[in-house]
Amino acid sequence: MRGLEVVRAGALTTVQDLGRPGYAHLGVPRSGALDTGAHALANRLLGNPPGAATLETTLDGVGLRAVGGPVTVAVTGAPSAVRVCGRPVAWGAPVLLRAGEELDVGRAESGLRGYVAVRGGFAVEPVLGSRSTDLLSGLGPPALTAGALLPVGPPGPDPVSGVDAPAAPGPPSVLVLPLRLGPRADWFTAESVTGRLLRAAYRVSAASNRIGLRTEGPPLVRARGGELPSEGMVLGAVQVPPDGHPVVFLADHPVTGGYPVVGVVPAGPALDAAAQARPGVPVRFVPSR
């Protein structure tokens, strides 16, 4: 079987594709790659369809060995040193691994999450139509561990060379999040919304993960007491727990929640940037329609 053996798993490396949309009514989160642009670019470099599964690394990369034959890989996302058997090779371009050769994706030089694609995609067993690891519900393959073997699917008909790939934006020095207010903005004082949330400086908290980007900064103040009945949550929802610090829901977010949602960050480049924002990065919420 042609595949990649995990030599070094890194801090957190998971298999991700475009996720499981459409199952929220069953209590199943969307999941999928946090930086969808970097995921798509890695696949495009190899002639894979956009939904092919990649590996999402966190901060310190991953080590992989080709087994059963040669494979072609590409690394995108957070910039990092990429080596094959100790020699430097290209980041953001196709790289051939012969059987027995080891790929090492080093620590992110900036940003947080890298993406490793292989031509043919990672062919782990799908669950509900997706190969994504969902850390909240436990669906999909487990996070990578040393010694695990990842099978590779058959390559598609598209060539690897000559890809017209646009330059990907770098990790943000300031994370700017467009915010559509509502549905529960009226649960907070006007001063909290206009004078704090939309003007004050927040920072990415070290408690952030694939479920949500947590923030540190001036807490929002409630205009009313009590709690909401649980209601549906969407990707990008900005929920405010009792401590008053906004939490931006990411791919592994719960499908329901009882804390008020002050607004929603639309899916797209801003949430891709959130995937690359390290703890301490300044966060600004700006009004959006």
Summary of the structure (lengths in Angstrom):
residues: 289
radius of gyration: 19.8
end to end distance: 50.5
largest distance: 63.0
contacts: 989
relative contact order: 0.19
helix: 11%
strand: 33%
